[in-house]
């Protein structure tokens, strides 16, 4: 491996006469899924897992005193290549 500097392009790395491939960039996404303690919440998490999301941390379980119900929560994360983060994007559609 040889390091060289091209005034027009800056430093580059060469391995056996070839430039190294550019590093693949990816966007990290985070969502926190919530819902009542019922099968619909389990289906919501299952759907996210089948769309490439991964569980992140432990699930949460709390009493919603306003509605008198138990609520569940689970964080999920995903890495997407070839896209830039935009605060307007719908995370569930990525």
N, C-alpha and C positions, 0 to 999 in steps of 0.2 A: 504494500500500500504506500502510495506516495502522495504527499500533500503539495498542492500547487496553488498559485494565486494568479488569477486572470484579472487584469485591471478593470475590464468591462463587467465581469460577472462576480468578482470576489473569489474567496477561497473555494476550492473543490477538492474532493478526494477521488483518487483513481486507484483501481485495483487491477493489476495486470493490464494496464493500458485502457481500461474502461472506467467511465464515471460510475459512481454508485447510484443506485436508483433513488429517486426522491422518497423521503419518508411519507408514508400514507397518513393523512390527517383524518381524524375522526372527531365527531361531536359527541359529548357525553350528555345524556338526558336523565332527568330525575322526575319521578311522579310519586305522589302519595295518594294511594287509592283509599277511599273511605266508604262506609255504608253501614246499614243496619246489620245486625248479626243474623243473617239468613242465607239461604242458598244463593241468592242473587250476588251477594258479595263474593262468595267462593267462585262463582262463574266469572265475575269481573276479573279476579286475580288470575284464574285459569286462562282466560282469553288473553290477558297481557303476556303471560308466560309463553303462550303459543304464538305470539307475535314477536318473540325475541327478547322480551324484557326479562330481567333477572331479579330475584328477590334481593332486597338490601336491608339487612338488619332484621330484628324480630318484629312480629306483628304486635299491634296494640289492641287493647280491649278496654272500653270505658263506658260508664253509665251516663246517658244523656238525660239529665234530670228534667229538662224542659219538655221532652217528649216521652219520658218514662221508658226508654228503650236502651238496650246495649248497642254500642257502635264498635265497629272494627276498623282497623287501619293497617295498611301494609305499604312500605316504600318499595319501589321498583326502579331499576336503572337499566340503561341501554346505551350502547355505542353505535353510532351511525356514521358510515364513511361517505365522503363526497358531498357533505352538506355543511353549511355554516349556520350557527345558531342565530335565530331571530326571535325576539320576545313575542312576536305576533303569531308564531307557528303554533299549531295545535299538537301538543306533545303526543297524545294518544294516536295520532295519524302517522307518526314517524316509524 
